[in-house]
Amino acid sequence: MADSSGDRKATQSAYLRQFPAALVGLLALTALLRSIAICRPLLGAFATKNVIYAMIARNWATGSGSFLCPTLDVLRGGQRAWQMVEFPLAAYLTGALWWLFGGSLDVWGRLLSVVFSIGSVGLMFLFVRRRHGHRAATAAAFMLAVAPVSIIYGQSFMLEASVVFFSLATFYALDRHLHGHHLAWLMVAAVCLAMLLLTKIYMLVLLLPLAAMWMRGPGNLPAGDGGENAGEGSGRPSLPLACIIVGLAIVPAGLWYGFAYWAASPESPFVARIFYSVRQSGTTHLPPHPLLLSPEFYRQLLDDMSGVVLTPVGLMVLLAGLLDRRWRQYVPWLLAMLALVLVLPRKFQEMNYYWLVVLPPFCIIAGLGWDLISRRMRPGRLATVVLVLATLVFSLRYAAGPAFITPAEDRAVVVAGRAVQELTAAGEPIVTMHGTTIDLLYYCNRPGWAVSPEEDLQKKLPGFLRHGARYLVIVGSSPQLSGQPTVRGDGFRVYRLSTGNNRR
């Protein structure tokens, strides 16, 4: 008995010696790459998406919006509009942190994405290490940490970082359950799946690889894995119990998305308040989409894969992973991600943050590719360092601009917002004009309307005045209006609204 206890302590000691070195370094790298400009405003790449979640968080935290109906500052029918396309759990968590501790809501939103990114890298390492060993795990986690889309949107006030975290947490917990037959791990998997589906209903596609993992059952874990898997039993969970738990995990998403779909229907009393909904999204992206017949679409997919998704180095290592027989166990996961691309091709063409949610299986196969290269070619330390640095250079080449730099044309937005707050009372409606985005409305911290320069302001002006708007704030090279602005600053103008406002 004493010898057995001594062996267990020895394996645990060996595990603790090698586990933190790689993982802690990867987590530190993940945090560093995403913290460079964490205090900058939510402007630039996909600013509208960022400020939508910031508006939702602020309105809920301040009591201007309900928990079940994510509420924006955009007015519809004289009331704040609802964004019913997804349930933003991460935004609500951000709002709670901001309400409790104060500070900048923008920073809290970015910081929470960084935390989810760090957690995702850690889960990637643990998941792959259990199944394929230390070297594959280090490479897979490294690819997730430095992928350009992971850097860009892993520090944005968006939901994608939380989606990756909940996805990997579901797979990791199910893997632990299959090898240990502990009900607690199955419950953890179910909770993570519930939060994943509630956040993004299209992640239902992951039921395919999760079911395939259950059908495969516990596999043989790699030998010499530092003792992490010591003492674990193996067994298949009870099928009825697993089905019941998964069914319960789907219920919250089913209820909320059913309500969101109904709320946007023509017969709903709430339809006038809907800014955008899952109903509209489903209609817009109804398959099959014409893009699927366009060769240019597939050329762009390949260009994205070799660029902003994995970098050229990452894509080459991924292709090497296809020479390793182990990649086949991830075919169901890849098929699920392919289904997502085929159902939502326009999303992947126009909004590259969608690549982040399909990234994990690619990183795993890249990890297998590096493991294969290391075993067959035995690259030295210098070659490994050069490859790592090359990957980082390519990654920063794609990520630095959108992740760290606020475009010059957006830099007046925050100052203009402060000027409007000095002129108006809290809750007073205003009109904003800054391209086609609503970011200026968010920084004004007032409800109101965002008008693009192409819209007919004169046609809409009576409605704005009728609902109590007194000021129009313009940022950028939007059309000049008659009369002198009430406030003029570097890159922005604030006008007092009247029926005499005309474009010149």
C-alpha positions as CSV (number, residue, x, y, z in Angstrom):
1,M,0.0,0.0,0.0
2,A,2.9,2.4,0.8
3,D,4.6,1.6,-2.5
4,S,1.3,2.3,-4.3
5,S,1.0,5.6,-2.5
6,G,4.6,6.5,-3.3
7,D,4.1,5.7,-7.0
8,R,1.0,7.9,-7.1
9,K,2.9,10.8,-5.6
10,A,5.7,10.3,-8.0
11,T,3.4,10.4,-11.0
12,Q,1.7,13.5,-9.7
13,S,5.0,15.2,-9.1
14,A,6.1,14.4,-12.6
15,Y,2.8,15.7,-13.9
16,L,3.1,19.0,-12.0
17,R,6.7,19.5,-13.2
18,Q,5.8,19.3,-16.9
19,F,2.2,20.5,-17.0
20,P,2.6,24.2,-15.9
21,A,5.6,25.0,-18.0
22,A,3.9,24.7,-21.4
23,L,0.4,25.6,-20.3
24,V,1.3,28.7,-18.2
25,G,3.4,30.0,-21.1
26,L,0.5,29.5,-23.5
27,L,-1.9,31.2,-21.2
28,A,0.5,34.1,-20.7
29,L,0.9,34.5,-24.5
30,T,-2.8,34.4,-25.0
31,A,-3.4,37.2,-22.4
32,L,-0.5,39.3,-23.7
33,L,-1.6,39.2,-27.4
34,R,-5.1,40.3,-26.4
35,S,-4.3,42.9,-23.8
36,I,-2.2,45.3,-25.9
37,A,-5.0,47.7,-26.6
38,I,-7.6,46.5,-24.2
39,C,-8.5,50.1,-23.1
40,R,-9.3,51.4,-26.6
41,P,-12.9,52.2,-27.4
42,L,-15.2,49.8,-29.2
43,L,-14.5,51.3,-32.6
44,G,-13.2,50.0,-35.9
45,A,-13.8,46.4,-37.1
46,F,-17.4,45.4,-36.6
47,A,-18.0,48.3,-34.2
48,T,-21.8,47.9,-34.5
49,K,-21.6,44.3,-33.3
50,N,-19.4,45.4,-30.3
51,V,-21.7,48.3,-29.2
52,I,-24.8,46.2,-29.6
53,Y,-23.6,44.0,-26.8
54,A,-22.3,47.0,-24.8
55,M,-25.8,48.6,-25.1
56,I,-27.4,45.4,-24.0
57,A,-25.1,45.1,-21.0
58,R,-25.5,48.8,-20.0
59,N,-29.3,48.9,-20.4
60,W,-29.8,45.7,-18.3
61,A,-27.3,46.8,-15.6
62,T,-29.0,50.3,-15.3
63,G,-32.6,48.9,-15.4
64,S,-33.4,50.3,-18.9
65,G,-33.8,46.8,-20.4
66,S,-35.1,43.4,-19.3
67,F,-33.1,40.2,-19.0
68,L,-35.2,38.2,-21.5
69,C,-35.3,40.9,-24.1
70,P,-31.8,42.2,-24.9
71,T,-32.3,46.0,-25.2
72,L,-30.5,48.6,-27.4
73,D,-30.4,52.4,-27.3
74,V,-31.9,52.5,-30.8
75,L,-35.5,53.7,-30.6
76,R,-38.3,51.8,-32.4
77,G,-41.8,53.3,-32.1
78,G,-40.6,55.6,-29.3
79,Q,-39.2,52.7,-27.2
80,R,-35.8,51.1,-26.9
81,A,-35.5,48.3,-29.5
82,W,-34.9,44.6,-28.8
83,Q,-32.1,42.6,-30.4
84,M,-33.7,39.1,-30.5
85,V,-31.1,37.2,-32.7
86,E,-29.2,35.6,-29.8
87,F,-29.2,35.5,-26.0
88,P,-26.1,37.4,-24.9
89,L,-25.0,35.6,-21.7
90,A,-21.5,37.1,-21.9
91,A,-22.9,40.6,-22.3
92,Y,-25.1,40.2,-19.2
93,L,-22.1,38.9,-17.2
94,T,-20.2,41.9,-18.3
95,G,-23.0,44.2,-17.2
96,A,-23.1,42.5,-13.8
97,L,-19.3,43.0,-13.4
98,W,-19.5,46.6,-14.4
99,W,-22.5,47.3,-12.1
100,L,-20.6,45.6,-9.1
101,F,-17.1,47.0,-9.6
102,G,-17.5,50.1,-11.8
103,G,-14.9,51.3,-14.2
104,S,-15.1,51.2,-18.0
105,L,-17.8,49.0,-19.5
106,D,-15.7,48.8,-22.7
107,V,-12.8,47.4,-20.8
108,W,-14.9,44.9,-18.9
109,G,-16.4,43.7,-22.2
110,R,-13.0,43.2,-23.7
111,L,-11.5,41.7,-20.5
112,L,-14.2,39.1,-20.3
113,S,-13.5,38.0,-23.9
114,V,-9.8,37.8,-22.9
115,V,-10.7,35.6,-20.0
116,F,-12.8,33.3,-22.2
117,S,-9.9,33.1,-24.6
118,I,-7.5,32.1,-21.9
119,G,-9.9,29.5,-20.7
120,S,-10.3,28.2,-24.3
121,V,-6.6,27.8,-24.7
122,G,-6.4,26.0,-21.4
123,L,-9.2,23.6,-22.3
124,M,-7.7,23.0,-25.7
125,F,-4.4,22.0,-24.1
126,L,-6.1,19.7,-21.5
127,F,-8.4,18.1,-24.1
128,V,-5.7,17.3,-26.6
129,R,-3.2,16.3,-24.0
130,R,-5.5,13.6,-22.7
131,R,-6.1,12.2,-26.1
132,H,-2.9,12.7,-28.0
133,G,-0.1,13.7,-25.6
134,H,1.8,16.7,-24.5
135,R,3.4,17.7,-27.8
136,A,0.2,17.7,-29.9
137,A,-1.6,19.6,-27.1
138,T,1.0,22.3,-26.9
139,A,0.8,22.9,-30.7
140,A,-3.0,22.8,-30.8
141,A,-3.2,25.3,-27.9
142,F,-0.6,27.5,-29.5
143,M,-2.5,27.6,-32.8
144,L,-5.7,28.7,-31.0
145,A,-3.7,31.3,-29.0
146,V,-2.1,32.9,-32.1
147,A,-4.8,32.5,-34.8
148,P,-5.5,36.0,-36.1
149,V,-9.3,35.7,-35.7
150,S,-8.7,34.4,-32.2
151,I,-6.6,37.5,-31.3
152,I,-9.0,40.0,-33.0
153,Y,-12.3,38.7,-31.6
154,G,-10.8,37.2,-28.5
155,Q,-10.4,40.8,-27.2
156,S,-13.6,42.3,-28.7
157,F,-16.8,42.9,-26.8
158,M,-18.5,40.0,-28.7
159,L,-19.9,36.6,-27.9
160,E,-17.6,34.4,-30.1
161,A,-14.9,34.0,-27.5
162,S,-17.5,32.6,-25.1
163,V,-18.9,30.3,-27.8
164,V,-15.4,28.7,-28.3
165,F,-15.0,28.3,-24.5
166,F,-18.4,26.6,-24.0
167,S,-17.8,24.4,-27.0
168,L,-14.4,23.2,-25.8
169,A,-15.7,22.9,-22.2
170,T,-18.6,20.6,-23.5
171,F,-16.2,18.3,-25.3
172,Y,-13.7,18.2,-22.5
173,A,-16.3,17.4,-19.9
174,L,-17.9,14.7,-22.0
175,D,-14.4,13.2,-22.6
176,R,-13.8,13.1,-18.9
177,H,-17.2,11.5,-18.3
178,L,-16.5,8.8,-20.9
179,H,-13.2,7.8,-19.4
180,G,-14.2,8.2,-15.7
181,H,-18.0,7.4,-15.9
182,H,-18.6,10.2,-13.4
183,L,-22.0,11.7,-13.5
184,A,-20.7,15.1,-12.4
185,W,-18.7,15.5,-15.6
186,L,-21.8,14.7,-17.7
187,M,-23.7,17.4,-15.8
188,V,-20.9,19.8,-16.5
189,A,-21.1,19.0,-20.2
190,A,-24.8,19.5,-20.2
191,V,-24.6,22.9,-18.5
192,C,-21.9,24.1,-20.9
193,L,-24.0,22.8,-23.8
194,A,-27.0,24.6,-22.5
195,M,-25.1,27.9,-22.3
196,L,-23.6,27.3,-25.7
197,L,-26.9,26.7,-27.4
198,L,-28.6,29.6,-25.6
199,T,-25.8,31.9,-26.8
200,K,-25.8,30.8,-30.4
201,I,-28.6,28.4,-31.6
202,Y,-26.7,27.4,-34.7
203,M,-24.2,25.6,-32.5
204,L,-26.8,22.8,-32.5
205,V,-24.6,21.3,-35.3
206,L,-22.2,20.2,-32.5
207,L,-24.7,17.6,-31.5
208,L,-23.3,15.5,-34.4
209,P,-19.7,15.3,-33.1
210,L,-20.8,15.0,-29.5
211,A,-23.1,12.0,-30.4
212,A,-20.2,10.5,-32.4
213,M,-17.9,10.8,-29.4
214,W,-20.5,9.1,-27.2
215,M,-21.0,6.3,-29.8
216,R,-17.2,5.8,-30.0
217,G,-17.0,5.5,-26.2
218,P,-13.8,5.7,-24.2
219,G,-10.7,5.3,-26.3
220,N,-7.2,4.4,-25.2
221,L,-5.5,7.5,-23.7
222,P,-1.8,8.0,-24.6
223,A,0.7,6.3,-22.3
224,G,3.1,8.3,-20.3
225,D,0.7,11.2,-20.0
226,G,2.1,12.4,-16.7
227,G,-0.4,10.6,-14.5
228,E,-3.4,12.8,-15.5
229,N,-5.4,9.8,-16.4
230,A,-4.3,7.6,-13.6
231,G,-7.1,6.0,-11.7
232,E,-9.8,6.8,-14.2
233,G,-12.2,4.0,-15.1
234,S,-13.9,3.7,-18.4
235,G,-17.4,3.0,-19.5
236,R,-20.3,4.2,-21.6
237,P,-22.9,6.4,-19.9
238,S,-26.5,5.2,-19.7
239,L,-28.2,6.1,-23.0
240,P,-31.5,7.1,-21.5
241,L,-29.8,9.2,-18.9
242,A,-27.6,10.9,-21.5
243,C,-30.6,11.6,-23.7
244,I,-32.6,13.1,-20.8
245,I,-29.7,15.4,-19.8
246,V,-29.0,16.5,-23.3
247,G,-32.7,17.2,-23.8
248,L,-32.8,19.3,-20.7
249,A,-29.8,21.2,-22.0
250,I,-31.7,22.1,-25.2
251,V,-34.8,23.3,-23.3
252,P,-33.6,26.8,-22.4
253,A,-32.5,27.6,-25.9
254,G,-35.7,26.1,-27.4
255,L,-37.9,28.3,-25.1
256,W,-36.0,31.6,-25.6
257,Y,-35.6,31.2,-29.4
258,G,-39.2,30.2,-29.8
259,F,-40.2,33.4,-27.9
260,A,-37.8,35.4,-30.1
261,Y,-39.2,34.0,-33.3
262,W,-42.7,34.7,-32.2
263,A,-41.9,38.2,-31.0
264,A,-40.8,39.2,-34.5
265,S,-43.8,37.8,-36.2
266,P,-46.4,40.2,-37.8
267,E,-49.1,39.2,-35.3
268,S,-46.8,39.9,-32.2
269,P,-47.5,43.0,-30.1
270,F,-43.8,43.5,-29.8
271,V,-42.9,43.4,-33.5
272,A,-42.5,47.2,-33.7
273,R,-39.7,47.1,-31.1
274,I,-37.6,44.5,-32.9
275,F,-34.3,45.8,-34.2
276,Y,-33.2,42.4,-35.6
277,S,-34.3,38.9,-34.8
278,V,-33.6,35.3,-35.4
279,R,-36.7,35.2,-37.6
280,Q,-35.2,37.9,-39.9
281,S,-31.8,36.2,-39.9
282,G,-33.3,32.8,-40.8
283,T,-35.2,34.4,-43.7
284,T,-32.1,36.3,-45.0
285,H,-29.9,33.2,-44.8
286,L,-32.4,30.6,-46.0
287,P,-30.4,27.8,-47.7
288,P,-29.4,27.0,-50.3
289,H,-27.6,30.3,-50.8
290,P,-26.5,31.4,-54.3
291,L,-23.0,32.0,-53.0
292,L,-22.5,28.2,-52.9
293,L,-22.5,28.2,-56.7
294,S,-19.8,30.9,-56.9
295,P,-16.2,29.9,-57.4
296,E,-15.1,33.2,-55.8
297,F,-16.7,32.1,-52.6
298,Y,-14.5,29.0,-52.3
299,R,-11.5,31.0,-53.3
300,Q,-12.1,33.4,-50.5
301,L,-12.6,30.5,-48.1
302,L,-9.1,29.2,-49.0
303,D,-7.7,32.7,-48.8
304,D,-9.2,33.1,-45.3
305,M,-7.9,29.7,-44.1
306,S,-4.3,30.6,-45.2
307,G,-4.6,34.1,-43.8
308,V,-6.8,35.5,-41.1
309,V,-7.8,32.0,-39.8
310,L,-4.6,29.9,-39.5
311,T,-1.9,31.9,-41.3
312,P,0.2,30.2,-44.1
313,V,2.3,28.3,-41.5
314,G,-0.8,27.1,-39.6
315,L,-2.4,25.8,-42.8
316,M,0.7,23.9,-43.8
317,V,0.9,22.2,-40.3
318,L,-2.9,21.5,-40.6
319,L,-2.3,19.7,-44.0
320,A,0.5,17.7,-42.3
321,G,-2.0,16.6,-39.7
322,L,-4.1,15.0,-42.4
323,L,-1.3,12.5,-42.9
324,D,-1.8,11.3,-39.3
325,R,-4.5,8.6,-39.0
326,R,-5.8,10.1,-35.7
327,W,-7.4,13.1,-37.5
328,R,-10.3,10.8,-38.6
329,Q,-11.8,10.8,-35.2
330,Y,-12.6,14.5,-35.7
331,V,-14.4,14.0,-39.0
332,P,-17.8,14.5,-37.4
333,W,-16.7,17.7,-35.8
334,L,-15.3,18.9,-39.2
335,L,-18.6,17.9,-40.9
336,A,-20.5,19.9,-38.4
337,M,-18.4,23.0,-39.1
338,L,-18.7,22.4,-42.8
339,A,-22.5,22.3,-42.4
340,L,-22.3,25.7,-40.7
341,V,-20.4,27.1,-43.6
342,L,-22.8,25.7,-46.1
343,V,-25.9,26.9,-44.2
344,L,-24.4,30.4,-43.5
345,P,-22.1,31.1,-46.4
346,R,-22.8,34.8,-46.5
347,K,-21.9,35.1,-42.8
348,F,-18.5,33.6,-43.5
349,Q,-17.9,35.7,-46.6
350,E,-18.8,39.0,-45.0
351,M,-18.1,38.5,-41.2
352,N,-14.9,36.7,-40.6
353,Y,-15.5,36.5,-36.9
354,Y,-17.7,33.4,-37.7
355,W,-14.4,31.6,-38.4
356,L,-13.6,31.7,-34.7
357,V,-16.4,29.3,-33.7
358,V,-15.2,26.7,-36.3
359,L,-11.5,27.1,-35.4
360,P,-11.1,24.4,-32.6
361,P,-11.1,21.2,-34.7
362,F,-8.6,22.8,-37.2
363,C,-6.3,23.6,-34.3
364,I,-6.5,20.1,-33.0
365,I,-5.6,18.7,-36.4
366,A,-2.7,21.2,-36.7
367,G,-1.5,19.9,-33.3
368,L,-1.5,16.4,-34.7
369,G,0.4,17.7,-37.7
370,W,3.1,19.2,-35.5
371,D,3.3,15.9,-33.5
372,L,3.8,14.0,-36.8
373,I,6.4,16.4,-38.1
374,S,8.3,16.3,-34.8
375,R,8.3,12.4,-34.8
376,R,9.4,12.0,-38.4
377,M,11.6,15.0,-39.0
378,R,12.9,15.7,-35.5
379,P,13.4,19.5,-35.9
380,G,15.9,21.1,-33.6
381,R,15.2,23.9,-31.2
382,L,16.3,26.5,-33.6
383,A,14.0,25.3,-36.4
384,T,11.1,25.2,-33.9
385,V,11.8,28.7,-32.7
386,V,11.9,30.0,-36.2
387,L,8.6,28.3,-37.1
388,V,7.0,29.8,-33.9
389,L,8.3,33.3,-34.7
390,A,7.2,33.0,-38.3
391,T,3.7,32.0,-37.2
392,L,3.6,35.0,-34.8
393,V,4.8,37.4,-37.5
394,F,2.1,36.2,-39.9
395,S,-0.5,36.3,-37.1
396,L,0.3,39.9,-36.1
397,R,0.4,41.0,-39.8
398,Y,-3.3,40.0,-40.0
399,A,-4.4,40.9,-36.5
400,A,-2.6,44.1,-35.5
401,G,-4.7,46.6,-37.5
402,P,-8.2,45.5,-36.5
403,A,-7.2,44.4,-33.0
404,F,-5.0,47.2,-31.8
405,I,-5.7,50.4,-33.9
406,T,-8.7,52.7,-33.9
407,P,-9.3,54.0,-37.4
408,A,-8.7,57.8,-37.8
409,E,-12.2,58.4,-39.0
410,D,-13.6,56.9,-35.8
411,R,-11.5,58.8,-33.3
412,A,-13.9,61.7,-32.8
413,V,-16.8,59.4,-31.8
414,V,-16.0,59.4,-28.0
415,V,-15.4,63.1,-27.8
416,A,-18.6,63.8,-29.8
417,G,-20.5,61.5,-27.4
418,R,-19.2,63.5,-24.4
419,A,-20.3,66.8,-26.0
420,V,-23.8,65.5,-26.5
421,Q,-24.0,64.3,-22.9
422,E,-23.2,67.9,-21.7
423,L,-26.0,69.3,-23.9
424,T,-28.7,66.8,-23.1
425,A,-30.4,65.2,-20.1
426,A,-30.2,61.5,-19.3
427,G,-32.8,59.7,-21.4
428,E,-33.3,62.5,-23.8
429,P,-33.5,61.2,-27.4
430,I,-30.9,62.3,-30.0
431,V,-30.1,61.7,-33.7
432,T,-26.7,60.5,-34.7
433,M,-24.9,60.2,-38.1
434,H,-21.7,58.3,-38.4
435,G,-21.6,56.1,-41.6
436,T,-23.9,53.2,-41.3
437,T,-23.0,52.3,-37.7
438,I,-24.7,52.9,-34.3
439,D,-21.4,53.3,-32.4
440,L,-21.9,57.1,-32.0
441,L,-25.3,56.5,-30.4
442,Y,-23.7,54.2,-27.8
443,Y,-21.0,56.7,-26.9
444,C,-23.6,59.5,-26.5
445,N,-25.3,57.3,-23.9
446,R,-28.7,58.4,-25.0
447,P,-31.6,56.6,-26.7
448,G,-32.2,57.7,-30.2
449,W,-31.7,57.0,-33.9
450,A,-28.7,56.4,-36.2
451,V,-29.2,57.9,-39.6
452,S,-26.8,57.1,-42.5
453,P,-25.7,59.9,-44.8
454,E,-27.6,58.2,-47.7
455,E,-31.0,58.5,-45.9
456,D,-33.4,61.4,-46.4
457,L,-33.0,63.4,-43.1
458,Q,-35.7,65.9,-44.0
459,K,-38.2,63.1,-44.5
460,K,-37.5,61.6,-41.1
461,L,-37.0,64.9,-39.2
462,P,-40.7,65.5,-38.2
463,G,-40.8,62.1,-36.5
464,F,-37.6,62.8,-34.6
465,L,-38.9,66.2,-33.4
466,R,-42.2,64.6,-32.5
467,H,-40.5,62.1,-30.2
468,G,-38.5,64.9,-28.4
469,A,-35.2,64.9,-30.2
470,R,-33.4,68.3,-30.1
471,Y,-29.9,67.6,-31.4
472,L,-28.2,65.9,-34.3
473,V,-24.6,64.9,-33.9
474,I,-22.4,64.1,-37.0
475,V,-19.0,62.5,-37.0
476,G,-17.0,62.3,-40.2
477,S,-17.6,63.7,-43.7
478,S,-21.3,63.5,-43.6
479,P,-23.3,66.2,-45.5
480,Q,-23.3,69.7,-44.1
481,L,-26.6,71.1,-42.8
482,S,-27.8,74.7,-43.0
483,G,-27.1,76.9,-40.0
484,Q,-24.2,77.0,-37.6
485,P,-23.6,73.9,-35.4
486,T,-24.2,74.3,-31.7
487,V,-20.9,72.6,-31.0
488,R,-18.0,72.0,-33.4
489,G,-15.0,69.9,-32.6
490,D,-12.2,68.1,-34.4
491,G,-14.1,65.7,-36.7
492,F,-17.6,66.2,-35.3
493,R,-20.5,68.7,-35.3
494,V,-23.6,69.0,-33.2
495,Y,-26.7,70.7,-34.7
496,R,-29.9,72.0,-33.0
497,L,-32.7,70.3,-34.9
498,S,-35.5,72.3,-36.5
499,T,-37.8,72.0,-39.5
500,G,-35.3,74.3,-41.3
501,N,-32.4,71.9,-41.3
502,N,-31.5,71.2,-44.9
503,R,-28.5,69.5,-46.5
504,R,-26.1,71.7,-48.5
